[in-house]
Amino acid sequence: MWLNHLFTDAPIDFKKRCKTRIWVGSFVIVLGLIAILITIFAGGKLPVMYLEPGARQFLSRFYSSTGFALIGAGIILIWKNIRFLQSPGLRKKQETAETDERNRLLGLRCWAYSGYTMFLLLYLGVLASGFISLLVLKVLCVIAAVYGLLLLIFRLLLQRAM
């Protein structure tokens, strides 16, 4: 199962991982281009279902900024991984850093702690949003429910895999 490669001591093919990251970087660039194209072709006439004052202008800036940020992130991801593939010394150093048990444990704990904190913040947001907007309350409830469901699904998958 693919989860075994993430959470066990299975050997990691670092070159393959770098090549996968290059493909991911390319996909991120395409997503950025799509966001920019939405802004260019829609101009100031982005279709907005819920009209608020300044919504179209905000969305136009948001999509273009997000698009440029994604393109930049994709280029950096591709550039870094090409460097790792071309330089054996740099590749070995990065491979050691990524496969070190302590670093992997730190990464897993970081994800766990930030996940728990996010779940707590979502709950606090649900409590506070009831006084602000019913729409925000419903959206946060759906996000919290999906997040809880994902936690349960991955817990079950990991119990089976390990």
Kinemage of the C-alpha trace (Angstrom):
@kinemage 1
@onewidth
@group {chain A} dominant
@subgroup {mainchain}
@vectorlist {calphas} color= white
{ca met a 1} P 0.000 0.000 0.000
{ca trp a 2} L 1.268 3.492 -0.817
{ca leu a 3} L 0.860 4.662 2.801
{ca asn a 4} L 3.538 2.176 3.878
{ca his a 5} L 6.121 4.174 1.943
{ca leu a 6} L 5.210 7.343 3.816
{ca phe a 7} L 5.214 6.057 7.360
{ca thr a 8} L 7.545 3.068 7.529
{ca asp a 9} L 11.253 2.573 7.204
{ca ala a 10} L 10.931 1.428 3.596
{ca pro a 11} L 13.863 2.497 1.444
{ca ile a 12} L 13.270 5.729 -0.425
{ca asp a 13} L 14.338 6.132 -4.054
{ca phe a 14} L 15.397 9.771 -3.852
{ca lys a 15} L 15.861 10.209 -7.617
{ca lys a 16} L 12.321 8.993 -8.213
{ca arg a 17} L 11.058 11.343 -5.491
{ca cys a 18} L 12.819 14.286 -7.165
{ca lys a 19} L 11.334 13.409 -10.546
{ca thr a 20} L 7.875 13.199 -8.976
{ca arg a 21} L 8.397 16.622 -7.407
{ca ile a 22} L 9.323 18.017 -10.819
{ca trp a 23} L 5.993 16.753 -12.187
{ca val a 24} L 4.186 18.241 -9.186
{ca gly a 25} L 5.942 21.558 -9.803
{ca ser a 26} L 4.797 21.473 -13.424
{ca phe a 27} L 1.222 20.812 -12.293
{ca val a 28} L 1.423 23.731 -9.834
{ca ile a 29} L 2.595 26.002 -12.672
{ca val a 30} L -0.377 24.892 -14.803
{ca leu a 31} L -2.745 25.669 -11.909
{ca gly a 32} L -1.170 29.117 -11.616
{ca leu a 33} L -1.598 29.719 -15.333
{ca ile a 34} L -5.257 28.696 -15.099
{ca ala a 35} L -5.816 31.191 -12.276
{ca ile a 36} L -4.178 33.963 -14.300
{ca leu a 37} L -6.142 33.039 -17.432
{ca ile a 38} L -9.372 33.227 -15.439
{ca thr a 39} L -8.464 36.777 -14.506
{ca ile a 40} L -7.385 37.762 -18.022
{ca phe a 41} L -10.359 36.330 -19.902
{ca ala a 42} L -12.972 37.360 -17.354
{ca gly a 43} L -11.407 40.800 -16.941
{ca gly a 44} L -13.357 42.744 -14.367
{ca lys a 45} L -16.444 40.682 -15.112
{ca leu a 46} L -15.827 37.618 -12.962
{ca pro a 47} L -19.143 35.852 -12.379
{ca val a 48} L -19.868 36.207 -8.681
{ca met a 49} L -22.966 34.570 -7.258
{ca tyr a 50} L -22.984 36.505 -4.007
{ca leu a 51} L -22.331 40.134 -4.787
{ca glu a 52} L -20.657 42.234 -2.165
{ca pro a 53} L -19.231 45.685 -2.760
{ca gly a 54} L -15.813 45.278 -4.373
{ca ala a 55} L -16.119 41.483 -4.771
{ca arg a 56} L -15.219 41.418 -8.467
{ca gln a 57} L -12.156 43.605 -8.021
{ca phe a 58} L -11.001 41.557 -5.011
{ca leu a 59} L -11.466 38.265 -6.844
{ca ser a 60} L -9.585 39.546 -9.872
{ca arg a 61} L -6.604 40.519 -7.716
{ca phe a 62} L -6.886 37.314 -5.678
{ca tyr a 63} L -6.807 35.009 -8.711
{ca ser a 64} L -3.947 36.840 -10.391
{ca ser a 65} L -1.876 36.997 -7.171
{ca thr a 66} L -2.540 33.336 -6.450
{ca gly a 67} L -1.621 32.446 -10.025
{ca phe a 68} L 1.711 34.254 -9.906
{ca ala a 69} L 2.487 32.755 -6.486
{ca leu a 70} L 1.758 29.239 -7.752
{ca ile a 71} L 3.908 29.761 -10.832
{ca gly a 72} L 6.775 31.006 -8.654
{ca ala a 73} L 6.415 28.077 -6.232
{ca gly a 74} L 6.330 25.586 -9.114
{ca ile a 75} L 9.442 27.070 -10.721
{ca ile a 76} L 11.340 26.947 -7.417
{ca leu a 77} L 10.244 23.345 -6.788
{ca ile a 78} L 11.370 22.266 -10.257
{ca trp a 79} L 14.661 24.188 -10.021
{ca lys a 80} L 15.562 22.730 -6.614
{ca asn a 81} L 14.869 19.156 -7.675
{ca ile a 82} L 16.740 19.494 -10.959
{ca arg a 83} L 19.715 20.728 -8.915
{ca phe a 84} L 19.415 17.676 -6.650
{ca leu a 85} L 19.398 15.374 -9.683
{ca gln a 86} L 22.386 17.101 -11.333
{ca ser a 87} L 24.657 17.418 -8.289
{ca pro a 88} L 25.532 14.113 -6.574
{ca gly a 89} L 26.944 15.883 -3.492
{ca leu a 90} L 23.891 18.080 -3.038
{ca arg a 91} L 21.599 15.107 -3.705
{ca lys a 92} L 23.331 12.979 -1.066
{ca lys a 93} L 23.106 15.788 1.501
{ca gln a 94} L 19.380 16.342 0.846
{ca glu a 95} L 18.653 12.603 0.772
{ca thr a 96} L 20.324 12.201 4.156
{ca ala a 97} L 18.311 15.104 5.568
{ca glu a 98} L 15.020 13.683 4.273
{ca thr a 99} L 15.602 10.078 5.302
{ca asp a 100} L 17.009 10.785 8.758
{ca glu a 101} L 14.752 9.157 11.371
{ca arg a 102} L 14.760 12.198 13.636
{ca asn a 103} L 13.731 14.528 10.815
{ca arg a 104} L 10.962 12.164 9.720
{ca leu a 105} L 9.662 11.916 13.292
{ca leu a 106} L 9.765 15.710 13.642
{ca gly a 107} L 7.817 16.070 10.410
{ca leu a 108} L 5.139 13.598 11.505
{ca arg a 109} L 4.781 15.266 14.900
{ca cys a 110} L 4.612 18.693 13.275
{ca trp a 111} L 1.747 17.515 11.050
{ca ala a 112} L -0.019 15.941 14.031
{ca tyr a 113} L 0.282 19.007 16.290
{ca ser a 114} L -0.731 21.429 13.555
{ca gly a 115} L -3.681 19.157 12.689
{ca tyr a 116} L -4.888 19.050 16.288
{ca thr a 117} L -4.480 22.812 16.583
{ca met a 118} L -6.376 23.373 13.332
{ca phe a 119} L -9.242 21.185 14.530
{ca leu a 120} L -9.407 23.163 17.791
{ca leu a 121} L -9.332 26.485 15.905
{ca leu a 122} L -12.109 25.268 13.611
{ca tyr a 123} L -14.235 24.467 16.649
{ca leu a 124} L -13.548 27.882 18.184
{ca gly a 125} L -14.430 29.445 14.830
{ca val a 126} L -17.717 27.546 14.792
{ca leu a 127} L -18.527 28.841 18.279
{ca ala a 128} L -17.707 32.452 17.383
{ca ser a 129} L -19.212 32.456 13.887
{ca gly a 130} L -22.711 31.802 15.180
{ca phe a 131} L -22.724 35.394 16.381
{ca ile a 132} L -21.397 36.744 13.074
{ca ser a 133} L -22.937 34.907 10.134
{ca leu a 134} L -25.011 31.792 9.667
{ca leu a 135} L -23.272 31.141 6.324
{ca val a 136} L -19.828 31.225 7.936
{ca leu a 137} L -21.091 28.902 10.695
{ca lys a 138} L -22.348 26.366 8.148
{ca val a 139} L -19.154 26.511 6.086
{ca leu a 140} L -16.959 25.980 9.153
{ca cys a 141} L -19.166 23.084 10.294
{ca val a 142} L -18.790 21.410 6.893
{ca ile a 143} L -15.010 21.943 6.950
{ca ala a 144} L -14.775 20.513 10.485
{ca ala a 145} L -16.914 17.511 9.490
{ca val a 146} L -14.819 16.794 6.385
{ca tyr a 147} L -11.627 17.194 8.416
{ca gly a 148} L -12.909 14.786 11.088
{ca leu a 149} L -13.967 12.297 8.406
{ca leu a 150} L -10.518 12.467 6.795
{ca leu a 151} L -8.910 11.854 10.181
{ca leu a 152} L -11.075 8.762 10.652
{ca ile a 153} L -10.425 7.435 7.141
{ca phe a 154} L -6.656 7.838 7.425
{ca arg a 155} L -6.675 6.327 10.904
{ca leu a 156} L -8.419 3.226 9.566
{ca leu a 157} L -6.110 3.014 6.531
{ca leu a 158} L -3.000 3.374 8.671
{ca gln a 159} L -4.204 0.761 11.169
{ca arg a 160} L -4.580 -1.674 8.291
{ca ala a 161} L -1.235 -0.766 6.743
{ca met a 162} L 0.893 -0.915 9.866
